Amino acid sequence: MSIGEDRPIRVVQYGLGPIGQGAAKLILEKAKAGQLELVGAIDIDPQKANKTLGSLVNAPSDTIISPDAENVLAETQPDVVIHTTSSFMPQVEQQLLQCIRHGASIVSSTEELPYPFARHPEITQRLDLHAKERGVTILGTGVNPGYAMDVLALVATGVCTRVRSVTVNRRVDAGLRRQSLQNKVGAGITVDEFRERQEKCGFGHIGLVESLRLVMHGLGWPIEGFTENLEPVISERKVKTPYLTVQLGRVAGIKHTAQALRNGNVAVSLDLRMYVGADQPEDRVIVDGDPPINLVVEGGIFGDTATVAALVNAIPQVLNAPPGLRTVADLPVPRCFLPEI
């Protein structure tokens, strides 16, 4: 029998920001069926450390949040770690290696991890090597990257006999999302402030090129070259959210695009518009193929809950995957993990 059938899957939640808290709460809910067990929680925030997880996520749990990852991993010996600490590979490499040393597989929301081979080849090689040596698996996933602009696109091509190009458009009303995301897209700042932050890098959506490469990789298409462009969306009216106000003429969010070339033509085109006050949010995949596909998710996929779901739903697949650093294109089609209560 596999883990989850003969005994519960032992899970540690590493990072308790908004996404980590959502993941922990969902794990606790699914644990009622007896196939999951949340055995540890890690966060270095002094306002969270040494408190019960239940008090933070408003769910029954006496697990004490610890700032000492080494101690938690050593004491709990998890099968898998849900990792939600940072967007960037250099910042999480040592955290991931630490989990690997303790024999834990990893599902991470780090946005550079779903397809890290081009941007961080040396880090990727180290993680892959250590994971294979310890017999564990690493996966980066979430709603975007990890689903809306890559996996969904690949799935849409599954009934085509030929594919000439793929276009993905994602429209998100950032005003409905968490405060950290509104800040990340620059909602409320001036255009000059937007440009200053843009020059410093690490601003806006992280992972669009990773999605681009993932789609090309999934279709077996080599990339001849690619372009990426980030521009501010300027608000045409005053818009209020629970966290901030965007004045007329200020930045409401971002327009982020990327295109990959094959045989001199655009093979994959991604267009993300994420801003406060966006009308008619949606996710759309257009496949120029035989047959042509026009797949639309009306209202769009709500990112905060979808990212949480993507992380937790990946647990069984990661535990059954070959050791090493894997992508969502390597694993079976994502599906909801529904342990029977």
C-alpha positions in Angstrom: 0.0 0.0 0.0 1.2 3.6 -0.7 1.5 6.4 1.8 -1.9 7.9 2.4 -3.5 4.4 2.3 -1.6 2.5 5.0 -0.7 5.6 7.0 -1.4 9.4 6.7 0.9 11.5 4.6 3.0 13.6 7.0 3.1 17.2 5.9 5.0 20.2 7.1 4.0 23.8 6.1 7.1 25.9 5.5 6.1 29.6 5.4 2.9 31.1 6.7 2.2 34.1 4.6 -1.3 34.4 3.1 -0.7 31.4 0.7 1.0 29.3 3.4 -1.9 30.0 5.8 -4.4 29.0 3.2 -2.5 25.8 2.4 -2.2 24.9 6.1 -6.0 25.4 6.6 -6.8 23.2 3.5 -4.4 20.5 4.7 -6.1 20.5 8.1 -9.5 20.2 6.4 -8.5 17.3 4.2 -6.7 15.7 7.2 -10.1 14.9 8.6 -10.3 11.9 6.2 -7.1 10.4 7.7 -4.9 10.5 4.6 -3.0 13.7 5.5 -1.5 14.8 8.8 -0.1 18.3 9.4 2.9 17.5 11.7 4.7 20.8 11.7 4.6 24.5 10.8 7.6 26.9 10.2 7.8 30.6 10.0 10.5 33.1 11.2 8.0 36.0 11.8 8.2 36.8 15.5 4.5 37.6 15.5 3.7 34.1 14.4 6.5 32.0 16.0 5.6 30.0 19.1 1.9 30.4 18.6 -0.5 27.6 17.7 -1.2 27.2 14.0 -4.9 27.0 14.9 -4.9 30.5 16.3 -3.4 31.8 13.0 -5.6 30.0 10.5 -8.7 29.8 12.6 -8.9 26.0 12.4 -8.5 23.3 15.0 -4.7 22.7 15.5 -2.4 22.6 18.5 0.7 22.5 16.3 3.2 25.1 17.5 4.6 27.4 14.8 8.4 27.3 15.0 11.1 29.6 13.5 13.6 26.6 13.6 13.2 24.7 10.4 16.0 22.3 11.1 14.4 21.3 14.4 10.9 20.9 12.9 12.2 18.8 10.0 14.3 16.6 12.3 11.5 16.0 14.8 8.6 15.5 12.4 10.3 13.6 9.5 7.7 14.7 7.0 6.9 12.9 3.7 6.3 16.2 2.0 6.9 19.9 2.7 4.5 22.6 1.3 7.0 25.4 0.8 5.7 29.0 0.5 8.4 31.5 1.4 9.8 33.4 -1.7 9.4 33.9 -5.4 13.1 33.6 -6.2 15.3 30.5 -6.5 18.5 32.0 -5.0 16.5 32.9 -1.9 15.0 29.4 -1.4 17.8 27.1 -2.5 19.1 26.4 1.0 15.6 26.0 2.4 14.9 23.4 -0.3 18.2 21.6 0.2 17.4 21.5 3.9 14.1 19.7 3.3 15.9 17.3 0.9 18.5 16.4 3.5 15.7 15.3 5.8 14.2 13.1 3.1 11.1 15.2 2.3 9.6 15.8 -1.1 8.7 19.4 -1.8 5.7 21.2 -3.4 6.7 24.9 -3.6 5.0 28.1 -4.7 8.3 29.7 -5.7 7.4 31.2 -9.0 10.8 30.6 -10.6 10.7 26.9 -9.8 8.0 25.5 -12.3 10.6 25.8 -15.1 14.0 26.8 -13.6 16.4 25.2 -16.1 17.1 28.3 -18.2 17.2 31.0 -15.6 19.0 29.1 -12.8 20.8 26.1 -14.4 23.4 25.7 -11.6 20.8 25.8 -8.8 18.5 23.5 -10.7 21.3 21.0 -11.2 22.2 21.0 -7.5 18.6 20.6 -6.4 18.0 17.8 -8.9 21.2 15.9 -8.0 20.5 16.1 -4.3 16.8 15.1 -4.7 17.8 12.1 -6.7 20.4 11.0 -4.2 17.8 11.2 -1.4 15.0 9.7 -3.5 12.7 12.7 -3.2 10.8 14.9 -5.7 10.7 18.7 -6.0 7.8 20.5 -7.8 7.1 24.1 -8.4 3.5 24.9 -9.0 0.6 27.3 -8.3 -2.0 29.0 -10.3 0.4 31.1 -12.4 2.9 29.7 -13.2 1.8 26.2 -12.8 -1.7 26.1 -14.3 -3.6 29.1 -15.9 -1.0 30.1 -18.5 0.9 26.8 -19.0 -0.8 23.6 -17.9 -4.2 24.7 -19.2 -2.6 25.6 -22.5 -1.0 22.2 -22.8 -4.2 20.4 -21.9 -6.1 22.4 -24.6 -3.8 21.0 -27.3 -4.4 17.4 -26.2 -7.2 16.9 -28.8 -5.3 18.5 -31.7 -3.7 16.6 -34.6 -1.6 19.7 -35.4 -0.7 22.9 -33.5 0.7 26.0 -35.2 0.6 28.4 -32.2 -0.8 28.9 -28.7 -2.1 32.2 -27.3 -3.0 32.6 -23.6 -4.7 35.7 -22.2 -5.3 36.2 -18.5 -7.3 39.1 -17.1 -7.2 39.5 -13.3 -9.0 42.1 -11.2 -6.2 42.7 -8.7 -8.7 44.7 -6.5 -10.2 41.3 -5.4 -6.8 39.8 -4.5 -4.7 40.0 -1.3 -2.8 43.2 -0.4 0.6 41.8 -1.2 -0.4 41.2 -4.8 -1.9 44.6 -5.2 1.4 46.1 -4.0 3.4 43.7 -6.2 1.6 45.1 -9.4 2.2 48.7 -8.3 -1.5 49.6 -7.7 -1.7 53.2 -6.6 1.9 54.4 -7.4 3.0 56.9 -10.1 4.4 55.9 -13.5 7.8 57.2 -12.4 7.7 55.0 -9.3 6.7 52.1 -11.5 9.7 52.6 -13.7 12.0 52.9 -10.7 10.8 49.6 -9.3 11.0 48.0 -12.7 14.7 48.8 -13.0 15.4 47.1 -9.7 13.9 43.9 -10.9 11.8 41.5 -8.8 8.7 43.7 -9.5 5.4 42.7 -11.0 4.4 39.2 -11.9 7.2 36.6 -11.5 7.2 33.5 -13.7 5.7 34.5 -17.0 8.8 33.5 -19.0 8.8 30.2 -16.9 5.3 29.6 -18.2 6.4 30.4 -21.7 9.2 28.0 -21.6 7.0 25.4 -19.9 4.5 25.5 -22.8 7.3 25.3 -25.4 8.9 22.4 -23.5 5.6 20.6 -23.2 5.0 20.7 -26.9 8.6 19.7 -27.7 9.3 23.0 -29.4 12.8 24.5 -29.1 12.9 28.2 -28.4 14.7 30.2 -31.1 14.3 33.4 -29.1 11.8 35.2 -26.9 10.6 38.7 -26.0 9.2 39.9 -22.7 7.6 43.3 -22.0 6.2 44.9 -18.8 4.1 48.0 -18.9 1.9 49.8 -16.4 -1.9 49.9 -16.8 -3.0 53.5 -16.0 -6.3 53.9 -14.2 -9.0 55.7 -16.0 -11.0 56.3 -12.8 -10.6 56.4 -9.1 -10.8 52.9 -7.7 -10.9 51.8 -4.0 -10.0 48.3 -2.6 -10.1 47.2 1.0 -6.3 48.0 1.2 -5.6 51.1 -1.0 -7.0 53.7 -3.4 -5.9 54.1 -7.0 -6.4 57.7 -8.2 -7.2 58.7 -11.8 -4.0 58.7 -13.8 -2.0 56.5 -11.4 -0.9 52.9 -12.0 -3.7 50.3 -11.6 -1.5 47.3 -12.3 0.5 45.6 -15.0 0.4 44.5 -18.6 3.0 41.7 -18.9 3.6 39.9 -22.2 6.0 37.3 -23.5 6.4 35.6 -26.9 8.5 32.6 -28.0 9.7 32.1 -31.6 9.9 28.9 -33.6 10.8 28.7 -37.2 10.8 32.5 -37.3 7.2 32.8 -36.2 5.5 33.4 -32.9 4.7 30.0 -31.5 3.5 30.8 -28.0 2.2 34.2 -26.9 1.3 35.0 -23.3 -0.6 38.2 -22.2 -1.2 38.9 -18.6 -3.2 41.9 -17.5 -3.5 42.2 -13.7 -4.8 45.5 -12.4 -7.3 47.0 -10.0 -10.6 47.6 -11.6 -10.2 45.1 -14.5 -13.5 44.5 -16.2 -14.6 41.0 -17.3 -11.8 39.0 -15.8 -11.2 35.7 -17.7 -8.6 33.1 -18.6 -8.5 32.3 -22.3 -6.5 29.8 -24.3 -6.5 30.0 -28.1 -4.9 27.2 -30.1 -4.3 27.7 -33.8 -4.5 24.0 -34.6 -6.6 21.2 -36.1 -9.1 21.6 -34.7 -8.9 25.2 -33.5 -9.5 25.6 -29.7 -10.9 28.6 -27.9 -11.1 27.7 -24.2 -12.5 30.3 -21.9 -12.9 30.4 -18.1 -15.4 33.1 -17.5 -14.7 35.3 -14.5 -11.1 33.9 -14.5 -9.4 31.6 -12.1 -9.2 33.2 -8.6 -5.5 33.1 -7.9 -5.4 33.1 -4.1 -7.5 30.0 -3.5 -6.3 28.4 -6.8 -2.7 28.5 -5.7 -3.5 26.9 -2.4 -5.4 24.2 -4.1 -2.7 23.6 -6.7 -0.1 23.1 -3.9 -2.2 20.7 -1.8 -3.6 18.8 -4.8 -0.1 18.1 -6.0 0.9 16.1 -2.9 -0.1 12.6 -4.1 1.4 13.1 -7.5 4.7 14.4 -6.1 5.0 11.4 -3.8 4.4 9.0 -6.7 6.7 10.8 -9.1 10.3 9.8 -10.0 12.9 11.5 -7.8 14.5 14.7 -8.9 13.3 18.2 -9.9 10.1 17.8 -11.9 7.7 20.2 -13.8 4.0 20.1 -13.9 4.4 19.0 -17.5 6.2 15.9 -16.3 3.5 14.8 -13.9 -0.1 13.5 -14.7 -2.8 16.1 -15.4 -3.5 18.0 -12.2 -6.7 17.1 -10.4 -8.4 17.7 -7.1 -7.1 15.6 -4.2 -10.3 14.3 -2.6 -9.6 12.1 0.3 -12.8 10.2 1.4 -14.1 11.2 4.8 
